[in-house]
Amino acid sequence: MQGEVQALTAQGRLSGWVLSILPSGVGLLFYLLNPAYISLLFTDPRGQMVVSVAIFSQIVGIFAIRRIVTIKF
């Protein structure tokens, strides 16, 4: 039964990994393509606030997805 549940929640776990890595990957890609475009996020106080809120939201989202796909017996 436990193996069945793990198989059924595999898609949710994979989605969690993808959604966790995607924002950092896109940010890195933007930095490589146009560093001046993304540098405002780190030099301007409003950009730093946006990055802080985004990181906090990302952490909350990771824990929420983990809690959804973890089934205790």
C-alpha positions in Angstrom: 0.0 0.0 0.0 2.8 2.4 0.9 4.5 1.8 -2.4 1.3 2.5 -4.3 0.9 5.8 -2.5 4.5 6.8 -3.2 3.9 6.0 -6.9 0.8 8.1 -7.0 2.4 11.1 -5.3 5.5 11.0 -7.5 4.1 13.5 -9.9 3.5 15.9 -7.0 7.0 15.5 -5.7 8.4 16.1 -9.2 6.3 19.2 -9.6 7.6 20.4 -6.2 11.2 20.1 -7.4 10.5 21.8 -10.7 8.7 24.7 -9.0 11.5 25.0 -6.5 14.3 25.2 -9.1 12.5 27.2 -11.8 12.7 30.7 -10.4 16.4 30.4 -9.7 17.0 29.0 -13.1 15.1 31.8 -14.8 16.9 34.4 -12.7 20.2 32.9 -13.7 19.2 32.9 -17.4 18.2 36.5 -17.2 21.5 37.4 -15.6 23.5 35.6 -18.3 21.5 37.2 -21.1 21.3 40.7 -19.7 23.0 41.4 -16.4 21.9 45.1 -16.3 18.3 44.1 -16.5 18.3 41.9 -13.4 20.9 44.0 -11.4 18.2 46.4 -10.4 16.7 43.7 -8.2 19.9 43.6 -6.1 20.9 47.3 -6.1 17.6 49.1 -5.7 15.9 48.9 -2.2 12.5 48.1 -3.8 14.2 45.3 -5.8 15.7 43.9 -2.7 12.3 43.9 -1.1 10.8 42.0 -4.0 13.6 39.4 -3.9 13.1 39.0 -0.2 9.3 38.5 -0.6 9.9 36.1 -3.5 12.4 34.0 -1.5 10.0 33.9 1.5 7.1 32.9 -0.8 9.3 30.2 -2.4 10.1 28.7 0.9 6.5 28.7 2.0 5.5 27.1 -1.3 8.1 24.3 -0.9 6.9 23.4 2.5 3.2 23.5 1.4 3.9 21.2 -1.6 5.9 18.9 0.7 3.1 18.7 3.2 0.5 18.0 0.4 2.5 15.1 -1.1 3.6 13.5 2.2 1.1 11.0 3.4 1.6 9.5 6.8 0.5 6.0 7.7 
